[in-house]
Amino acid sequence: MKKIGVLTSGGDAPGMNAAIRSVTRAAIFNELKVVGIQRGYQGLIEGDIQDMNRSSVGDIIHRGGTILRSARSKEFMTEKGFQKALDVLKIFGIDGLVVIGGDGSFRGAKKLSNSGFPTIGIPGTIDNDLGYTDFTIGFDTAVNTVVNAISNLRDTSSSHGRANIVEVMGRYCGDIALYAGLAGGAENIIIPEIDFNMDEICKKLISGRVRGKLHSIIIVAEGVGKPYDIAKEIQERTDIETRVTIMGHLQRGGTPTAQDRILASSLGAKSVELLLQGKKGRVVGIKDNKIVDQDIDEALLVEKNIDQEMYDLTKILSI
C-alpha cells in the first residue's frame, strides 16, 4: 500500500470535510501518498484526481459540504463505466480507496471490493439510516439545525396562535424527526416506522388550546407523506391555523458540530489503519461509543430500527 484515494459520494453531509482531512493526514503520517477524487464515482471514471497534502486539508475541519464535491453516477453502475473506474485506479497507481457516503455509495464500494480492489467505507449521511452504526457523519449537525429552526418557529407561532408542521429529511428513516422532536419539545412526532393516529394528534392540539397553549410544533419525517395534506386535515378538524415549514437542504449545510467532527476524524483514521492492515470490503462506524469495523456485505444487511424507548419518551413528555 503506497497510495490511497478518497472520495465523497451521494448527498453531502456536514463533517465530510473533517473525514477527508483525517484520511489525508493519517495517510501522510503513515508515509502514504494521497489523492482526492472529485465528484465521487463520476470523477473517478473521468480521472478528475488531484494530489493531496497537509495544506490541501488545512482549515476545512469546520466547513460544511465537501471540498471534493459530490455526485451520483449512473455510469459507474454500468459494466463499461465500472471498468473505466478500475482502469483509472490502475493508471493513477492507487492501491486503496476510502469512500465517504451513504448506502448507495457503499454499494459502489462493495462492487469495487468484490472485484478485488481494497475499499473502505465511511458512513457520511445526515439520514442516520445505516443499521450497523449508531450514528453517521452529519446526523448530529442536521438534528441541531432542526432544533434551532423549531426554536425560531416557536416565537412566531406563539405570536399568532398557530400550529406548525416541520418536515425534516431522513428518507424512510425517522431518526432526524425523533431526535430533533425530543430535543425541541415537539408536541407530536410523525415518523414512517410507526403509524400515527390523527384523532390523537387533534385531541392533543385541542386540549393544549383549552389550557391556554399558544403554539404547537409537529415534526414530520419526509418518508411519511404530504405535510400539506396533514396540515389541511388538522386545520379543518381543530380550527387551529396550521402552517408548514419544509426544512429541505438547509439540514445538509452549516458548520458541523463537535460531535460530527470527532466522529469523522476517528472514522477517517480508522479507515487508513484498515487499508494498511490489508483489509478490504469493510465499513467503519460507531457502536456503544466505540469505533468498529464490519464486513460491507453484512453491514448493508443490518436493518435500521427506530429507538422505541425514545419514541415512547416523547409521548410522555409532550402531554
Secondary structure, 3 states (H helix, E strand, C coil): CCEEEEEECCCCCCCHHHHHHHHHHHHHHCCCEEEEECCHHHHHHHCCEEEECCHHHCCCCCCCCCCCCCCCCCHHHCHHHHHHHHHHHHHCCCCEEEEEECHHHHHHHHHHHHCCCCEEEEEECCCCCCCCCCCCECHHHHHHHHHHHHHHHHHHHHHHCCEEEEEECCCCCCHHHHHHHHHHCCCEEECCCCCCCHHHHHHHHHHHHHCCCCCEEEEEECCCCCHHHHHHHHHHHHCCCEEEEECHHHHHCCCCCHHHHHHHHHHHHHHHHHHHCCCCCEEEEEECCEEEEEEHHHHHHCCCCCCHHHHHHHHHHCC
